[in-house]
Amino acid sequence: MSNYHIKHLEEYYQVYRKSVRNPEQFWDEIAEEHFVWRKKWDNVLSWDFTKPEVKWFENAKLNITENCLDRHLPTRGDKTAIIFEPNDPKEQAQHITYSQLHARVCKFANVLKDKGIKKGDRVCIYLPMIPELAISVLACARIGAIHSVVFAGFSATALSTRINDCDAKMVITSDGSYRGSKTIDLKGIVDEALEDCPNIDSVLVAKRINSKISMKDGRDHWLQPLLEDAHQDFTAEVMDAEDALFILYTSGSTGKPKGMVHSSAGYMVYTAYTFKNVFQYKEDDIYWCTADIGWITGHSYIVYGPLANGATTVMFEGVPSYPDFGRFWDIVQKHKVNQFYTAPTAIRALAKQGTEYVDKHDLSSLKVLGTVGEPINEEAWHWYNENIGKKKSPIVDTWWQTETGGIMITPIPFSTPTKPTYATLPFIGIQPALMDENGDEIKGNQVEGRLCIKYPWPGIARTIWGDHQRYKDTYFSAYKNMYFTGDGAMRDEVGYYRITGRVDDVIIVSGHNLGTAPIEDAINEHQAVAESAIVGFPHDVKGSALYGYITLKDSGESRNHDNLRKEINQLITDRIGPIAKLDKIQFTNGLPKTRSGKIMRRILRKIASNETDKLGDTSTLLNPEVVQRIIDEKL
Ligand code: PRX
């Protein structure tokens, strides 16, 4: 039996038991047998959730790119590492072999070095889904610079906040990006962001859409000529196991985004091991994750996890609806995709189109289907299972988070019997707990509570960049000696988990985490706005959509409401990005408040979701009379 590759349910239980009885011995074996190290560790794990501090593979030395690239060269040099599928299907796909990827990463690392980037420096990457994105991520890792990829749908303000938070020295971007039939002026957004970023020394610009852009002398450099001149060897920097590999920002319920910091060794071991098992990847398989590398799913399951296993991973630049709603299925057929990993929101959007587009394509290559990012509703699950998987390909509903680095609760395909809407069983090494509101663990089955994790796993984020106290307060303070996920969950009669959703003020819209506070802050900047409260409400494609209740200042009362709605959504787009726009905006004379002046979002959530029969007692509010008025005026 190989602990690295689990092939049936009995094996899962055996390996799981081993992994929780003696986690150190278990991960020691996995790390030793399946990765290359410059130096082995002195100690597998030391941890203390009260500080909190977690260290895996202490004092080991490695470079993750040697595991993702160099070690494959003797056996997989000519194997395709990345298939790049462009936005426009008429443009040819690119097949980049492991040898070519290695050379391109080394060249890029030399360019970074020439521009003064050193181990430990932060480099912000703001690129569309083109090969340069994966290559720049790996080049940073090769040189030991900490990459901070910012999703290229974020606004200039959101970008500058992230650049300044980690004090990045360089930005890597492109002249623009394609998104379906549109182009986006990425370089213009970077220029605007950099007006507020005094510490950026250089900007590297990849050419993608051949648009006319302005280049600032001394600061901006076209990437291609630099790469052409660069040497194609670069000795990887030796990194300590616990050196930061990257920062990735995620929304919190309050305050600015949290820069989650991931480690080099633990993250590598965990993403590689989960990838192998959750997708049951076999040597000649073609694997495709539709996420953007700007999110954790792309980091872990487009780049690092697949490449550490020598896999072929597809990178898709476009959108599911261009040139038509058959695009995903066209790509599956064209590249004979074996594992397909996407978000429930995409499934719902495609299911809305019926099966016309699906039926035109040969999907017989598919073996495993995956979902991630939000709960999948039963209808979408069945549609996916019947029409895409033809009831033959197991669906892995994978629950995890930016903070966890890799998949935490998931079926193992062909082993774990699946159950619609259930993420099912904890992955190897993961020890979940459901907690009640008094801080006690709820034991047994058929129970519901707040989802925590009791024991460290190698992929856990080690801190929030520049704010360890916030890391402690957010994840380790609600429950003693536990990592608190912010999610609620149920455990059924056989021990399967079903994630019920966030229990804090984070709302997941189309699979993207959005904190309510930053959106409210953006709205409140509008000169006509007095106060605002954002809640989520059910949406048939997005999962949840945003509903804003807004009170106006006296001066705003006479303004046209439709114009105000447009201005407010524009403000949100400018401050955060179009993903945070509100679907509904209700202007109201007052917001329900507790006697201490806190807005009662619970009541607003029920009203937005048409559950006014479940409001509970509102008589203790400071202003109970506003509730009925809000209901009467609901959109
Ligand atoms: O609420 C959970 C939801 O997404 C949150 C994490 O979001 P993010 O850090 O952006 O990472 C998304 C990709 C890993 C979780 O706290 N979530 C994620 N996967 C699932 C899910 N909710 C239900 N089922 C899932 N499979």
Residues whose N, C-alpha, C, O or C-beta is under 5 A from the ligand:
A	BS01	PRX	T250 T297 T371 V372 G373 E374 P375 I376 D397 T398 W399 W400 Q401 T402 E403 T485 D487 I499 G501 R502 G511 N513
